[in-house]
Amino acid sequence: MSAHSAPPDESAWPLFPSGRTWSPLRLAVTLVTASAATWCYLIGESVDGYLGFVRGARALTAGA
């Protein structure tokens, strides 16, 4: 152990229920947002593979 060891990082430890500041609604909104972003990434990748980048970008822009 070195002489200049840092204190443990407590930010990664699990929180007690009393220390959690989010509500079930905020957690649900975060999960829905993450799933929508994943869906958009997969659709964009599929369109790129099928049409190519330029035509795919035009199709997605026109569809939006």
Distance bins in CASP14 RR format, pairs under 12 A and 6 or more apart:
PFRMAT RR
TARGET T0000
AUTHOR 0000-0000-0000
RMODE 2
METHOD distances of the structure
MODEL  1
13 19 0 0 0 0 0 1 0 0 0 0 0
14 20 0 0 0 0 1 0 0 0 0 0 0
15 21 0 0 0 0 1 0 0 0 0 0 0
15 22 0 0 0 0 1 0 0 0 0 0 0
20 26 0 0 0 0 0 1 0 0 0 0 0
20 27 0 0 0 0 1 0 0 0 0 0 0
21 27 0 0 0 0 0 1 0 0 0 0 0
22 28 0 0 0 0 1 0 0 0 0 0 0
22 29 0 0 0 0 1 0 0 0 0 0 0
22 30 1 0 0 1 0 0 0 0 0 0 0
22 31 0 0 0 0 0 1 0 0 0 0 0
23 29 0 0 0 0 1 0 0 0 0 0 0
23 30 0 0 0 0 0 1 0 0 0 0 0
24 30 0 0 0 0 0 1 0 0 0 0 0
24 31 0 0 0 0 0 1 0 0 0 0 0
25 31 0 0 0 0 0 1 0 0 0 0 0
25 32 0 0 0 0 0 1 0 0 0 0 0
26 32 0 0 0 0 0 1 0 0 0 0 0
26 33 0 0 0 0 0 1 0 0 0 0 0
27 33 0 0 0 0 0 1 0 0 0 0 0
27 34 0 0 0 0 0 1 0 0 0 0 0
28 34 0 0 0 0 0 1 0 0 0 0 0
28 35 0 0 0 0 0 1 0 0 0 0 0
29 35 0 0 0 0 0 1 0 0 0 0 0
29 36 0 0 0 0 0 1 0 0 0 0 0
30 36 0 0 0 0 0 1 0 0 0 0 0
30 37 0 0 0 0 0 1 0 0 0 0 0
31 37 0 0 0 0 0 1 0 0 0 0 0
31 38 0 0 0 0 0 1 0 0 0 0 0
32 38 0 0 0 0 0 1 0 0 0 0 0
32 39 0 0 0 0 0 1 0 0 0 0 0
33 39 0 0 0 0 0 1 0 0 0 0 0
33 40 0 0 0 0 0 1 0 0 0 0 0
34 40 0 0 0 0 0 1 0 0 0 0 0
34 41 0 0 0 0 0 1 0 0 0 0 0
35 41 0 0 0 0 0 1 0 0 0 0 0
35 42 0 0 0 0 0 1 0 0 0 0 0
36 42 0 0 0 0 0 1 0 0 0 0 0
36 43 0 0 0 0 0 1 0 0 0 0 0
37 43 0 0 0 0 0 1 0 0 0 0 0
37 44 0 0 0 0 0 1 0 0 0 0 0
38 44 0 0 0 0 0 1 0 0 0 0 0
38 45 0 0 0 0 0 1 0 0 0 0 0
39 45 0 0 0 0 0 1 0 0 0 0 0
39 46 0 0 0 0 0 1 0 0 0 0 0
40 46 0 0 0 0 0 1 0 0 0 0 0
40 47 0 0 0 0 0 1 0 0 0 0 0
40 60 0 0 0 0 1 0 0 0 0 0 0
40 64 0 0 0 0 0 1 0 0 0 0 0
41 47 0 0 0 0 0 1 0 0 0 0 0
41 48 0 0 0 0 0 1 0 0 0 0 0
41 60 0 0 0 0 0 1 0 0 0 0 0
42 48 0 0 0 0 0 1 0 0 0 0 0
42 49 0 0 0 0 0 1 0 0 0 0 0
43 49 0 0 0 0 0 1 0 0 0 0 0
43 50 0 0 0 0 0 1 0 0 0 0 0
43 51 0 0 0 0 0 1 0 0 0 0 0
43 56 0 0 0 0 0 1 0 0 0 0 0
43 59 0 0 0 0 0 1 0 0 0 0 0
43 60 1 0 0 1 0 0 0 0 0 0 0
43 63 0 0 0 0 0 1 0 0 0 0 0
43 64 0 0 0 0 0 1 0 0 0 0 0
44 50 0 0 0 0 1 0 0 0 0 0 0
44 51 0 0 0 0 1 0 0 0 0 0 0
44 52 0 0 0 0 0 1 0 0 0 0 0
44 53 0 0 0 0 0 1 0 0 0 0 0
44 56 1 0 0 1 0 0 0 0 0 0 0
44 57 0 0 0 0 1 0 0 0 0 0 0
44 59 0 0 0 0 1 0 0 0 0 0 0
44 60 1 0 0 1 0 0 0 0 0 0 0
44 61 0 0 0 0 0 1 0 0 0 0 0
44 63 0 0 0 0 0 1 0 0 0 0 0
44 64 0 0 0 0 0 1 0 0 0 0 0
45 51 0 0 0 0 0 1 0 0 0 0 0
45 52 0 0 0 0 0 1 0 0 0 0 0
45 53 0 0 0 0 0 1 0 0 0 0 0
45 56 0 0 0 0 0 1 0 0 0 0 0
45 60 0 0 0 0 0 1 0 0 0 0 0
46 52 0 0 0 0 0 1 0 0 0 0 0
46 56 0 0 0 0 1 0 0 0 0 0 0
46 59 0 0 0 0 0 1 0 0 0 0 0
46 60 0 0 0 0 0 1 0 0 0 0 0
47 53 0 0 0 0 1 0 0 0 0 0 0
47 54 0 0 0 0 0 1 0 0 0 0 0
47 55 0 0 0 0 1 0 0 0 0 0 0
47 56 1 0 1 0 0 0 0 0 0 0 0
47 57 0 0 0 0 1 0 0 0 0 0 0
47 58 0 0 0 0 0 1 0 0 0 0 0
47 59 1 0 0 1 0 0 0 0 0 0 0
47 60 1 0 1 0 0 0 0 0 0 0 0
47 61 0 0 0 0 0 1 0 0 0 0 0
47 62 0 0 0 0 0 1 0 0 0 0 0
47 63 0 0 0 0 0 1 0 0 0 0 0
47 64 0 0 0 0 0 1 0 0 0 0 0
48 54 0 0 0 0 1 0 0 0 0 0 0
48 55 0 0 0 0 1 0 0 0 0 0 0
48 56 1 0 0 1 0 0 0 0 0 0 0
48 57 0 0 0 0 1 0 0 0 0 0 0
48 58 0 0 0 0 0 1 0 0 0 0 0
48 59 0 0 0 0 0 1 0 0 0 0 0
48 60 0 0 0 0 1 0 0 0 0 0 0
49 55 0 0 0 0 0 1 0 0 0 0 0
49 56 0 0 0 0 1 0 0 0 0 0 0
49 57 0 0 0 0 0 1 0 0 0 0 0
49 59 0 0 0 0 0 1 0 0 0 0 0
50 56 1 0 0 1 0 0 0 0 0 0 0
50 59 0 0 0 0 1 0 0 0 0 0 0
50 60 0 0 0 0 0 1 0 0 0 0 0
51 57 0 0 0 0 1 0 0 0 0 0 0
51 58 0 0 0 0 1 0 0 0 0 0 0
51 59 1 0 0 1 0 0 0 0 0 0 0
51 60 0 0 0 0 1 0 0 0 0 0 0
51 62 0 0 0 0 0 1 0 0 0 0 0
52 58 0 0 0 0 1 0 0 0 0 0 0
52 59 0 0 0 0 1 0 0 0 0 0 0
52 60 0 0 0 0 0 1 0 0 0 0 0
53 59 0 0 0 0 0 1 0 0 0 0 0
53 60 0 0 0 0 0 1 0 0 0 0 0
54 60 0 0 0 0 0 1 0 0 0 0 0
54 61 0 0 0 0 0 1 0 0 0 0 0
55 61 0 0 0 0 0 1 0 0 0 0 0
55 62 0 0 0 0 0 1 0 0 0 0 0
56 62 0 0 0 0 1 0 0 0 0 0 0
56 63 0 0 0 0 0 1 0 0 0 0 0
56 64 0 0 0 0 0 1 0 0 0 0 0
57 63 0 0 0 0 0 1 0 0 0 0 0
57 64 0 0 0 0 0 1 0 0 0 0 0
58 64 0 0 0 0 0 1 0 0 0 0 0
END
